[in-house]
Amino acid sequence: MKALNLANEKVFSTVLKLTLPAMLAQFVSVLYSIVDRMYVGNIEGIGDVALTALGVCAPVATLLTSFGYLVGLGGAPLFAMALGEGDEAKAKKILANALAMLVCLSAVTMALTFALAKPLLNAFGASQTTYGYARQYLLIYTAGALFSIVSTGLNQFIIAQGYSGIGMATTLIGAVANIALDPLFIFVFDMNVAGAALATILSQFLSFLFVIIFLVLKGTKCRLSIGGYDAKTILKILKMGISPFIICATDSVIIIASNICLKAYGGEQADMWISSLTVVQAFLSIITMPMMGISTGSQPVISFNYGARNVNLIKRGEKCILGMCIAFTTIMFALSFAVAKPFASLFTENPEVIENSVWGIRIFMIGIIPLAFQYAFVDGMTALGQPQFAIVLSLTRKLVLYLGATLLLPKLLGAHAVFYAEPIADIGAAILSTTVFLIFFPKILKKRSLQTPAVSSLDITNKDNAASEENSNINETASKSEDKNGF
């Protein structure tokens, strides 16, 4: 159980060792979400309706995940910086506060969702046909909010210590369990949509259990503790985490807005369009979630070396991260032309849904390579402790470009125009984030290199030891001098 050396001069090797497990973990996480939809879409007699119901519930599932990222991706860079400064006590305090925040957020989101289930589902685009299935899935899924939010959040602190393989295992455990349990609960026990939700929360419980056990083990570099709660630390975590939270949470807003527009302008084909969009978003997640594994999974390298004031390694690390994001999106763009139709066919046998899903996937791919710049630079700013830039860039992409296009285009061109909002937002945001990064990144690094290093508890201990040793040497010399002079 050896942690990576985040100060290693072989930056590409370190980034690779962090990002490959993170990418794989995110890919498998997406896979079990897709498996849910795939199995549900193939339930005999109700497949298409049930698939649409899961599309209606998607904003809630996305929102729960975003709360995990709010704390996990907000606290992990601060945690890694503290470790880079040699201040283990500060790192433990951040971790303890993060756990408390995750538990509180889980309780609040679960209570609110149960209380507001009906208006939420109606607002998300549920029809009379899909409401019953959507409600079943939503209530069972939300009952496991604690497992989902805590495991997602705390896993980032495992990765931030350099345990990239353990971070991957957390996700793999839940994913493999879900893939195995889905057919059992859906088909063998004949629980249909409810079975899919139950399989998911049981799988998330296993991930949750694994994370907690690992973080309290004696061999873990920085262990989980309780106490030391501090409003200032909580506010710092929230400030750092607001950007990844916005990126993830506003996905819920976009899905809701898209479903509403499709319902409003789609007429009798509204449910068909929502089903198609559900398939397209599933395909997009195969790209964006592993790419987030690259951009956030590699944050410990940037944050640790920012804490250690190693500007050279930060620059080299950011170049590696950007290069990997571009390479990954380029490969996926090329593959999309070959796999779009087989992918859509996994979810349904309805030829109209398949045809429109394939068309939608190709529209979404127009701006996917530029999106690599947005992910690398926004998460890079967060890793450097500069959330103000990340927040503005994230809000601009999601709430100005994406939401604006989602609401405007269907009025002008019809329901299908909702799909064009994705490439418009991706290309516009890439241009803006690249411009901001090129202007401010050098200034941030210059300012950091000129700052006076903070004195950590480790430094104080070392100084005390050095002083004690020096005093001992002086006393020894004086003693010898006394012996020599007969005093």
C-alpha positions in Angstrom: 0.0 0.0 0.0 2.6 2.5 -1.2 1.7 6.1 -2.0 3.1 7.8 -5.1 5.9 10.4 -4.7 4.1 13.6 -5.9 7.4 15.5 -6.0 9.0 13.0 -8.5 10.9 14.8 -11.3 9.4 12.3 -13.8 6.2 14.2 -14.0 4.6 12.4 -16.9 5.1 9.1 -15.1 3.5 10.4 -11.9 0.6 12.0 -13.9 0.1 8.7 -15.8 0.0 6.7 -12.6 -2.6 9.0 -11.1 -4.8 9.5 -14.2 -5.0 6.0 -15.6 -6.6 4.5 -12.5 -8.8 7.7 -12.2 -9.9 7.4 -15.9 -10.6 3.7 -15.5 -12.6 4.3 -12.3 -14.7 7.0 -14.0 -15.2 4.8 -17.1 -16.4 1.9 -15.0 -18.6 4.3 -13.0 -20.2 5.5 -16.2 -20.4 1.9 -17.4 -22.6 0.8 -14.5 -24.8 3.9 -15.0 -25.2 2.8 -18.7 -25.8 -0.8 -17.7 -28.7 0.5 -15.5 -30.2 2.2 -18.5 -29.4 -0.7 -20.9 -31.2 -3.3 -18.7 -34.1 -1.0 -18.0 -34.5 -0.1 -21.7 -34.8 -3.8 -22.5 -37.5 -4.7 -19.9 -40.2 -6.5 -21.9 -43.3 -4.4 -22.6 -42.2 -1.2 -20.7 -38.6 -0.7 -21.8 -39.0 2.6 -23.7 -41.2 4.1 -21.0 -38.9 2.9 -18.2 -35.8 4.3 -20.1 -37.6 7.7 -20.3 -38.3 7.5 -16.6 -34.6 7.1 -15.8 -33.9 10.1 -18.1 -36.3 12.1 -16.0 -34.5 11.0 -12.7 -31.0 11.7 -14.2 -30.8 15.3 -12.7 -31.2 14.0 -9.2 -28.6 11.3 -9.6 -26.2 13.9 -11.1 -27.0 16.4 -8.3 -26.2 13.8 -5.6 -22.8 13.1 -7.2 -22.1 16.9 -7.5 -22.4 17.2 -3.7 -19.7 14.6 -3.3 -17.5 16.5 -5.7 -18.3 19.8 -3.9 -16.5 18.5 -0.8 -14.1 16.0 -2.4 -12.7 18.1 -5.1 -12.9 21.2 -2.9 -11.1 19.7 0.0 -8.6 17.4 -1.7 -6.5 20.2 -3.3 -6.2 22.0 0.1 -5.4 18.6 1.7 -2.7 17.9 -0.9 -1.2 21.4 -0.4 -1.1 20.8 3.4 0.8 17.6 2.8 3.1 19.4 0.4 3.9 21.9 3.1 4.6 19.1 5.6 1.6 20.1 7.8 -0.1 16.7 8.6 -2.2 18.2 11.4 -3.8 20.6 9.0 -4.4 17.9 6.5 -6.2 15.7 9.1 -8.3 18.7 10.1 -9.4 19.2 6.5 -10.3 15.5 6.1 -12.3 15.5 9.4 -14.3 18.6 8.3 -14.9 17.1 4.9 -16.5 14.0 6.4 -18.8 16.1 8.6 -19.9 18.1 5.5 -20.6 15.0 3.4 -22.8 13.5 6.1 -24.7 16.7 6.6 -25.2 17.2 2.9 -26.4 13.6 2.5 -29.1 14.0 5.2 -30.3 17.4 3.8 -30.5 16.2 0.1 -32.3 13.0 1.1 -34.9 14.8 3.2 -35.6 17.4 0.6 -35.9 14.9 -2.3 -38.4 12.8 -0.3 -40.5 15.8 0.6 -40.5 17.3 -2.9 -40.5 14.2 -5.1 -43.7 14.9 -7.0 -43.1 18.5 -7.9 -39.5 17.7 -8.8 -40.5 14.9 -11.2 -43.1 17.0 -12.8 -40.6 19.8 -13.3 -38.0 17.4 -14.7 -40.4 16.4 -17.5 -42.3 13.4 -16.2 -45.5 12.6 -18.1 -48.5 10.6 -16.9 -47.0 7.6 -18.5 -43.5 7.8 -17.0 -44.3 9.3 -13.5 -44.9 6.1 -11.7 -41.7 4.4 -12.8 -39.7 7.7 -12.2 -41.0 8.0 -8.6 -40.1 4.4 -7.8 -36.5 4.8 -9.0 -36.1 8.3 -7.4 -37.2 7.3 -3.9 -35.1 4.1 -3.7 -32.1 5.8 -5.2 -32.3 8.8 -2.9 -32.5 6.5 0.2 -28.8 5.6 -0.5 -27.7 9.2 -0.8 -25.3 8.8 2.1 -23.4 6.0 0.5 -23.1 7.8 -2.8 -22.1 11.2 -1.5 -19.6 10.1 1.2 -17.8 7.5 -1.0 -17.5 10.0 -3.9 -16.2 12.7 -1.7 -13.8 10.8 0.5 -12.3 8.9 -2.4 -10.7 12.2 -3.6 -8.7 12.3 -0.3 -7.4 8.8 -0.9 -6.2 9.8 -4.4 -4.8 13.1 -3.0 -2.4 11.0 -0.8 -1.1 9.2 -3.9 -3.1 6.0 -3.5 -4.4 6.1 -7.1 -4.9 2.3 -7.2 -7.1 2.3 -4.1 -9.1 5.2 -5.5 -9.7 3.1 -8.6 -10.7 0.1 -6.5 -13.4 2.1 -4.7 -15.2 2.7 -7.9 -14.5 -0.7 -9.3 -16.1 -2.4 -6.3 -19.4 -0.5 -6.7 -19.4 -0.9 -10.5 -18.8 -4.6 -10.6 -21.4 -5.2 -7.9 -24.0 -3.1 -9.7 -23.4 -4.9 -13.1 -23.8 -8.2 -11.3 -26.9 -7.2 -9.2 -28.8 -5.4 -12.0 -30.0 -8.4 -13.9 -30.7 -10.3 -10.7 -33.0 -7.6 -9.2 -34.6 -6.4 -12.5 -35.3 -9.8 -14.2 -34.9 -12.7 -11.8 -36.7 -10.9 -8.9 -39.0 -9.2 -11.4 -38.5 -5.8 -9.7 -38.1 -3.8 -13.0 -37.2 -0.1 -12.4 -37.2 -0.5 -8.6 -34.7 -3.4 -9.0 -32.3 -1.1 -10.9 -32.4 1.5 -8.1 -31.9 -1.1 -5.4 -29.0 -2.7 -7.1 -27.4 0.7 -7.4 -27.6 1.7 -3.7 -26.4 -1.7 -2.6 -23.4 -1.3 -4.8 -22.7 2.2 -3.5 -22.8 0.9 0.0 -19.9 -1.5 -0.8 -17.9 1.4 -2.1 -18.7 3.5 1.0 -17.6 0.7 3.3 -14.4 0.2 1.5 -13.5 3.9 1.6 -14.2 4.2 5.3 -12.2 1.1 6.2 -9.2 2.2 4.1 -9.1 5.7 5.7 -9.0 4.4 9.2 -6.3 1.7 8.6 -3.0 2.2 10.5 -1.0 2.0 7.3 -2.8 4.9 5.6 -0.6 8.0 5.3 -3.2 10.4 6.6 -6.0 8.7 8.5 -9.6 9.7 9.0 -10.4 11.3 12.4 -13.4 13.0 14.1 -13.3 16.4 15.6 -11.6 19.7 15.1 -14.5 21.2 13.2 -14.0 24.7 12.1 -16.2 27.1 10.1 -13.1 28.7 8.4 -11.9 25.3 7.1 -15.5 24.5 5.9 -15.7 27.8 4.0 -12.3 27.2 2.4 -13.5 23.7 1.2 -16.7 25.2 -0.2 -14.9 28.0 -2.0 -12.5 25.5 -3.6 -15.3 23.0 -4.4 -17.8 25.4 -5.9 -16.3 25.1 -9.4 -16.5 21.3 -9.8 -19.9 21.4 -8.0 -21.1 23.9 -10.6 -19.8 21.8 -13.5 -21.6 18.7 -12.1 -24.7 20.3 -10.6 -25.5 22.5 -13.6 -25.6 19.2 -15.6 -28.8 18.7 -13.7 -30.0 22.1 -14.6 -29.2 21.4 -18.3 -30.9 18.0 -18.3 -34.0 19.6 -16.6 -34.1 22.5 -19.1 -33.5 20.1 -22.0 -36.3 17.8 -20.9 -38.7 20.7 -20.4 -38.0 22.1 -23.8 -38.3 18.7 -25.5 -41.6 18.2 -23.7 -42.8 21.7 -24.6 -41.8 21.7 -28.3 -41.7 17.9 -29.1 -45.5 17.4 -29.2 -46.5 13.7 -29.5 -42.8 12.8 -30.0 -41.6 14.4 -26.7 -41.0 11.1 -24.9 -39.1 9.8 -27.9 -36.9 12.8 -27.9 -36.2 12.5 -24.1 -35.3 8.8 -24.6 -32.9 9.8 -27.4 -31.3 12.5 -25.3 -30.9 10.0 -22.5 -28.9 7.7 -24.8 -26.8 10.6 -26.2 -26.0 11.9 -22.7 -24.9 8.4 -21.7 -22.5 8.3 -24.7 -21.2 11.8 -23.8 -20.5 10.7 -20.2 -18.2 7.9 -21.6 -16.0 10.8 -22.7 -16.5 13.5 -20.1 -16.2 11.4 -17.0 -12.9 9.7 -17.8 -11.6 13.1 -19.0 -12.6 14.4 -15.6 -10.6 11.5 -14.2 -7.6 13.0 -16.1 -8.1 16.6 -15.0 -9.1 16.0 -11.4 -7.2 12.8 -10.8 -4.0 14.6 -11.6 -4.7 17.6 -9.3 -2.6 16.1 -6.4 0.5 16.7 -8.6 -0.3 20.4 -9.1 -1.6 21.0 -5.6 1.3 19.2 -3.8 3.9 21.0 -5.8 2.1 24.3 -5.4 2.3 23.7 -1.6 6.0 22.8 -2.1 6.6 25.9 -4.4 8.0 23.7 -7.2 6.9 25.8 -10.2 8.8 23.8 -12.8 6.9 20.6 -11.9 3.6 22.5 -12.0 4.2 23.7 -15.5 5.3 20.3 -16.8 2.4 18.6 -15.0 -0.2 20.9 -16.6 1.3 20.3 -20.1 1.0 16.5 -19.5 -2.6 16.9 -18.4 -3.7 19.0 -21.4 -1.9 16.6 -23.8 -3.7 13.6 -22.3 -7.1 15.3 -22.5 -6.6 16.3 -26.1 -5.4 12.8 -27.1 -8.3 11.1 -25.3 -11.0 13.3 -26.9 -9.5 12.9 -30.3 -9.6 9.2 -30.1 -13.2 9.2 -28.8 -14.3 11.6 -31.6 -12.9 9.2 -34.2 -14.5 6.2 -32.5 -17.9 7.9 -32.3 -18.6 7.5 -36.0 -18.2 3.7 -35.8 -19.8 2.9 -32.5 -22.8 5.4 -32.3 -25.4 3.0 -33.8 -24.3 -0.1 -31.9 -24.2 1.9 -28.7 -27.8 3.3 -29.2 -29.0 -0.2 -30.0 -28.0 -1.4 -26.6 -30.7 0.7 -25.0 -33.7 0.1 -27.2 -35.0 -1.7 -30.3 -37.1 1.3 -31.4 -35.6 2.3 -34.8 -36.8 5.9 -34.4 -35.0 6.3 -31.0 -31.9 4.7 -32.4 -31.8 6.9 -35.5 -32.2 10.1 -33.5 -29.7 9.0 -30.9 -27.0 8.4 -33.5 -27.8 11.8 -35.0 -27.6 13.4 -31.6 -24.3 11.8 -30.7 -22.7 13.2 -33.9 -23.9 16.7 -33.0 -22.5 16.4 -29.5 -19.1 15.4 -30.9 -18.6 18.6 -32.9 -17.0 20.4 -29.9 -15.6 17.5 -28.0 -11.9 18.1 -28.8 -12.1 21.8 -27.8 -13.7 20.7 -24.5 -10.4 19.2 -23.5 -8.9 22.7 -23.0 -11.9 23.6 -20.7 -11.4 20.6 -18.5 -7.6 20.8 -18.2 -7.5 24.6 -17.5 -10.5 24.9 -15.2 -9.4 22.0 -13.0 -5.8 23.3 -13.2 -6.9 26.6 -11.7 -8.7 24.8 -8.9 -5.6 22.7 -8.1 -3.7 26.0 -7.8 -6.1 27.3 -5.2 -7.7 29.8 -7.6 -11.4 28.9 -7.5 -12.5 32.3 -8.6 -11.3 31.7 -12.2 -12.7 28.2 -12.3 -16.1 29.4 -11.0 -16.5 32.1 -13.6 -15.4 29.8 -16.4 -17.7 27.0 -15.3 -20.7 29.3 -14.9 -20.1 30.9 -18.3 -20.1 27.5 -20.1 -23.1 26.0 -18.4 -25.4 28.8 -17.4 -24.7 31.4 -20.1 -23.7 29.4 -23.2 -25.3 26.0 -22.7 -28.5 27.0 -20.9 -29.0 30.1 -23.1 -28.7 28.0 -26.3 -31.0 25.2 -24.8 -33.8 27.7 -24.1 -33.4 29.8 -27.2 -32.8 27.3 -30.1 -36.0 25.2 -29.8 -38.1 28.4 -30.1 -36.4 29.2 -33.4 -35.7 25.8 -34.9 -37.9 23.2 -33.1 -37.3 20.5 -30.4 -34.3 18.9 -32.1 -32.3 22.1 -31.9 -31.8 21.3 -28.1 -28.9 19.0 -29.2 -26.9 21.9 -30.8 -26.5 23.6 -27.4 -23.7 21.2 -26.4 -21.2 22.0 -29.2 -22.0 25.8 -29.0 -21.1 25.7 -25.2 -18.0 23.5 -25.7 -16.4 25.6 -28.4 -17.2 29.0 -26.8 -16.0 27.8 -23.3 -12.7 26.4 -24.7 -11.8 29.7 -26.3 -12.6 31.7 -23.1 -10.8 29.3 -20.7 -7.7 29.1 -22.9 -7.5 32.9 -23.0 -7.9 33.3 -19.3 -5.4 30.5 -18.5 -2.7 31.9 -20.7 -3.0 35.4 -19.1 -3.2 34.4 -15.4 -1.3 31.1 -15.1 2.2 32.7 -15.3 1.2 35.4 -12.9 -0.1 32.9 -10.3 3.1 30.9 -10.5 5.3 34.0 -10.3 3.5 35.2 -7.2 3.7 31.8 -5.5 7.5 31.5 -6.2 8.0 34.8 -4.4 6.0 33.9 -1.3 7.8 33.1 2.0 7.3 29.5 2.9 4.9 28.9 5.8 6.4 27.3 9.0 4.9 23.9 9.5 4.9 21.8 12.6 7.4 19.5 10.9 9.7 22.5 10.3 9.4 23.5 14.0 10.2 20.0 15.2 13.3 19.9 12.9 14.5 23.3 14.1 14.0 22.3 17.7 16.0 19.1 17.1 18.7 21.0 15.3 18.9 23.6 18.1 19.0 20.8 20.7 21.9 19.1 18.9 23.7 22.4 18.6 23.4 23.1 22.3 24.6 19.6 23.1 27.7 20.2 20.9 28.4 23.5 22.7 28.1 21.9 26.1 30.3 19.1 25.1 33.0 21.5 23.8 32.7 23.6 27.0 33.1 20.4 29.1 36.2 19.4 27.2 37.6 22.9 27.6 36.9 22.8 31.4 38.7 19.4 31.6 41.6 20.8 29.7 42.0 23.9 31.8 41.4 22.2 35.1 38.2 24.0 36.0 
